[in-house]
Amino acid sequence: MRERAGLTMEEAAARLEKTRTAVSRIESGESRVDIHLAKSIMDLYDEWSDELLDQVREAMKPRWFRAYGVEDQGYVDVETEANVVCEFAGLNLPGLLQTEAYMRAILTTGRRRTKVELDNDVTVRLIRQRRLLSDDDPLELRVIVDEAALRRQVGDPKTMRDQLEHLCIMAEVPGVTLQVVPLAGGSHDGMSGGFILLSFPHPDDPELLYIAHITGALHIEDADELRKARLAFDSLQAQALGPTESIELIGELARR
């Protein structure tokens, strides 16, 4: 809209009594606008969009997980809107396929949580999992797991055995595809770490690449970066065992 109005970012910022940085953050999606600022911007650009105002109103609504005080680095927000999640899990098993005991064991390492914070984080993760079995708002999940994550004991032996058995059960759900990259296969395209590709039901919404790191997370929409990530995921699928062989391997590890 700004470009169609023939304004530079500096000119728009001055007319809106904002800094250039503030306008830049709005345009890049790093900062949300309230309904009054959105109307002011559209008045300045002499371009009106009721659809955009509806999106602003929707964005201002508190997200469902905020009631639990969860700081999710923006992931739960986008997963809630997604209809397909493709995840490569290199070290930990995917949150959408974790048992409650495994969750609690994982979440008690690293960042310190109070009992309330831990309970809230677990509750949000369990709520997210419901979509895998939902008829009204289904989520398709395609997961590739490094065998190393299956062999790393989290919690006590019973917790790990139950978790592995749970993976076998969830792999039978129609919307879930689970594959394992075997250790015997050597190096692979996911050696640098886990990543998630999210797709959305609206055809105009681009894919999103989500990468968590030790102090935060990256949300990437750059087309070239997305293409590389998709190629990496496809390569990992080709290197992984098929779904049937993967379940057999997980079942054997559970028995051991």
Secondary structure, DSSP 8 states (H G I E B T S, - for coil): -TTTTT--HHHHHHHHT--HHHHHHHHTTSS---HHHHHHHHHHHT---HHHHHHHHHHHS--GGGGGT---TTHHHHHHH-SEEEEEESSS--GGG--HHHHHHHHTSSS---HHHHHHHHHHHHHHHGGGG-SSS--EEEEEEEHHHHHS--SSHHHHHHHHHHHHHHTTSTTEEEEEE-GGG---TTTT--EEEEE-SSTTS--EEEEEETTEEEEE--HHHHHHHHHHHHHHHHHS--HHHHHHHHHHHHH-
